[in-house]
Structures are given as structure tokens and as C-alpha cells.
Amino acid sequence: MARRRIEYVPVDDLVPHPDNPKGHAGDDIAASIDRFGYVEPQVDDGRTGLLIAGHGRLAELRAKQDSGAPAPDGIRVKAGKWLVPVVYGWSSKDDEEALAYLVASNESTIAGGWIPEPLAA
């Protein structure tokens, strides 16, 4: 099993998984990046070289970079290119497993629901 690591790579070098079934609230993601900076890294599938998590964030980073906006906190800039943190060291077993993770990584946060008291505070 490969050791997990984070590397900073150019945003334009990342390849989204073409079968990602998740839609994204682009305006909400962009607003979150504007407010909090770039917090969560992308995740690469070492078997395929495709993005396995972070598709919505990637799309918004590319849009911001293309618009000429300044790089948000958490993004490095080198020679004018935005570098994004990516987790490496995880590999799906096969295509079915990769697609299952695409769903599970999003659905598990939704399935937990909300705890009303802390949310209200």
C-alpha cells in the first residue's frame, strides 16, 4: 500500500473523472473559497491518474484562475501557475470501486444529517 502524501501540482494538470455523477453548487463553492480560502485537498486515484475527489472545487479554482483573480489562501503560485494540494497514495482496485468511492465520498457527508442544537447556535 502506498503511503499517503500531499503534493502541490498545477491546477491545469488535474484530470477530472469523466464519470463523476455528482453535481456541484458552483456559486456556493466559490463563495466558500472566497471566505475561507482553499481548505480541502483534491484526491488522486493512483491507478487511473484521475481525480477521485474535489471536482467542484477544481472547477471553481480553474474559473477563478482563468478570470485573473488572485490566488486564494491555500493555493501556491509558481511561475504564474496556481498549484493545488493533492492527496496521492490511494488507488482504486478497479473502475467499479472508483465509481463507488466517487459516490461514497460525497454521500457519507450528506447521510449524516445535521445536529439541530449546534447548528442553531
C-alpha positions as a Markdown table, in Angstrom:
| # | Residue | x | y | z |
|---|---|---|---|---|
| 1 | Met | 0.0 | 0.0 | 0.0 |
| 2 | Ala | 1.4 | 3.4 | -1.0 |
| 3 | Arg | 2.0 | 6.0 | 1.7 |
| 4 | Arg | -0.4 | 9.0 | 1.6 |
| 5 | Arg | 1.2 | 12.3 | 0.8 |
| 6 | Ile | 0.3 | 15.8 | -0.3 |
| 7 | Glu | 1.9 | 17.4 | -3.3 |
| 8 | Tyr | 1.2 | 20.8 | -4.9 |
| 9 | Val | 0.6 | 20.4 | -8.6 |
| 10 | Pro | -0.7 | 22.9 | -11.3 |
| 11 | Val | -4.4 | 23.1 | -11.3 |
| 12 | Asp | -4.4 | 22.7 | -15.1 |
| 13 | Asp | -2.7 | 19.3 | -14.7 |
| 14 | Leu | -5.5 | 17.6 | -12.8 |
| 15 | Val | -7.9 | 15.4 | -14.8 |
| 16 | Pro | -11.4 | 15.1 | -13.5 |
| 17 | His | -13.0 | 11.7 | -13.6 |
| 18 | Pro | -15.3 | 11.7 | -16.7 |
| 19 | Asp | -18.0 | 9.6 | -14.9 |
| 20 | Asn | -18.3 | 11.6 | -11.8 |
| 21 | Pro | -22.0 | 11.5 | -11.0 |
| 22 | Lys | -22.0 | 14.4 | -8.5 |
| 23 | Gly | -23.5 | 17.8 | -9.4 |
| 24 | His | -21.9 | 20.9 | -7.8 |
| 25 | Ala | -23.2 | 24.2 | -6.4 |
| 26 | Gly | -20.5 | 26.3 | -8.1 |
| 27 | Asp | -21.6 | 29.6 | -6.7 |
| 28 | Asp | -21.6 | 28.2 | -3.1 |
| 29 | Ile | -18.2 | 26.6 | -3.6 |
| 30 | Ala | -16.8 | 29.8 | -5.0 |
| 31 | Ala | -18.2 | 31.8 | -2.1 |
| 32 | Ser | -16.7 | 29.3 | 0.4 |
| 33 | Ile | -13.3 | 29.6 | -1.2 |
| 34 | Asp | -13.6 | 33.4 | -1.1 |
| 35 | Arg | -14.5 | 33.3 | 2.6 |
| 36 | Phe | -12.3 | 30.5 | 4.0 |
| 37 | Gly | -9.5 | 30.1 | 1.4 |
| 38 | Tyr | -8.7 | 26.7 | -0.2 |
| 39 | Val | -9.0 | 24.2 | 2.7 |
| 40 | Glu | -9.5 | 20.6 | 1.4 |
| 41 | Pro | -7.1 | 19.0 | -1.0 |
| 42 | Gln | -8.0 | 17.2 | -4.1 |
| 43 | Val | -7.6 | 13.4 | -4.1 |
| 44 | Asp | -5.9 | 11.5 | -7.0 |
| 45 | Asp | -6.7 | 7.9 | -7.9 |
| 46 | Gly | -3.2 | 6.4 | -8.4 |
| 47 | Arg | -4.5 | 3.6 | -10.6 |
| 48 | Thr | -6.1 | 5.9 | -13.1 |
| 49 | Gly | -4.4 | 9.2 | -12.6 |
| 50 | Leu | -7.9 | 10.8 | -12.5 |
| 51 | Leu | -9.3 | 13.0 | -9.8 |
| 52 | Ile | -11.4 | 10.9 | -7.4 |
| 53 | Ala | -12.5 | 13.8 | -5.0 |
| 54 | Gly | -12.6 | 17.6 | -5.4 |
| 55 | His | -14.3 | 18.0 | -8.8 |
| 56 | Gly | -16.4 | 21.0 | -7.8 |
| 57 | Arg | -13.5 | 22.8 | -6.1 |
| 58 | Leu | -11.3 | 22.1 | -9.1 |
| 59 | Ala | -13.9 | 23.7 | -11.5 |
| 60 | Glu | -14.2 | 26.8 | -9.3 |
| 61 | Leu | -10.4 | 27.1 | -8.9 |
| 62 | Arg | -10.0 | 26.9 | -12.7 |
| 63 | Ala | -12.7 | 29.6 | -13.2 |
| 64 | Lys | -11.0 | 31.9 | -10.7 |
| 65 | Gln | -7.6 | 31.4 | -12.2 |
| 66 | Asp | -8.9 | 31.9 | -15.8 |
| 67 | Ser | -10.7 | 35.2 | -14.7 |
| 68 | Gly | -7.4 | 36.6 | -13.4 |
| 69 | Ala | -8.5 | 36.6 | -9.8 |
| 70 | Pro | -5.8 | 36.5 | -7.1 |
| 71 | Ala | -5.0 | 33.0 | -5.8 |
| 72 | Pro | -7.0 | 32.2 | -2.7 |
| 73 | Asp | -5.2 | 31.4 | 0.6 |
| 74 | Gly | -4.1 | 27.8 | 0.5 |
| 75 | Ile | -3.1 | 27.9 | -3.2 |
| 76 | Arg | 0.5 | 28.4 | -4.1 |
| 77 | Val | 1.6 | 30.3 | -7.2 |
| 78 | Lys | 4.8 | 29.4 | -9.1 |
| 79 | Ala | 5.7 | 31.0 | -12.5 |
| 80 | Gly | 2.1 | 32.3 | -12.7 |
| 81 | Lys | 0.6 | 28.9 | -12.3 |
| 82 | Trp | -1.8 | 28.0 | -9.5 |
| 83 | Leu | -0.6 | 25.0 | -7.5 |
| 84 | Val | -3.3 | 23.0 | -5.6 |
| 85 | Pro | -2.7 | 20.5 | -2.8 |
| 86 | Val | -3.4 | 16.9 | -3.9 |
| 87 | Val | -3.5 | 13.7 | -1.9 |
| 88 | Tyr | -1.6 | 10.9 | -3.5 |
| 89 | Gly | -1.1 | 7.3 | -2.4 |
| 90 | Trp | -4.7 | 5.9 | -2.8 |
| 91 | Ser | -5.6 | 3.7 | -5.7 |
| 92 | Ser | -8.9 | 2.1 | -6.6 |
| 93 | Lys | -9.0 | -1.6 | -7.2 |
| 94 | Asp | -10.9 | -1.3 | -10.4 |
| 95 | Asp | -13.3 | 1.0 | -12.3 |
| 96 | Glu | -16.3 | -0.2 | -10.2 |
| 97 | Glu | -14.5 | 0.6 | -7.0 |
| 98 | Ala | -13.5 | 4.0 | -8.3 |
| 99 | Leu | -17.1 | 4.9 | -9.1 |
| 100 | Ala | -18.3 | 3.6 | -5.7 |
| 101 | Tyr | -15.8 | 5.9 | -4.0 |
| 102 | Leu | -16.9 | 8.9 | -6.1 |
| 103 | Val | -20.4 | 8.3 | -4.6 |
| 104 | Ala | -19.4 | 7.3 | -1.1 |
| 105 | Ser | -17.1 | 10.3 | -0.6 |
| 106 | Asn | -20.0 | 12.7 | -1.3 |
| 107 | Glu | -22.9 | 10.7 | 0.1 |
| 108 | Ser | -21.4 | 9.9 | 3.5 |
| 109 | Thr | -21.3 | 13.6 | 4.5 |
| 110 | Ile | -24.9 | 14.1 | 3.4 |
| 111 | Ala | -26.2 | 10.9 | 5.1 |
| 112 | Gly | -25.0 | 12.1 | 8.5 |
| 113 | Gly | -27.6 | 14.9 | 8.5 |
| 114 | Trp | -27.4 | 17.8 | 11.0 |
| 115 | Ile | -27.5 | 18.0 | 14.8 |
| 116 | Pro | -30.0 | 20.8 | 15.4 |
| 117 | Glu | -28.6 | 22.4 | 18.6 |
| 118 | Pro | -25.1 | 23.1 | 17.5 |
| 119 | Leu | -26.3 | 24.1 | 14.0 |
| 120 | Ala | -28.8 | 26.6 | 15.6 |
| 121 | Ala | -26.1 | 28.2 | 17.7 |
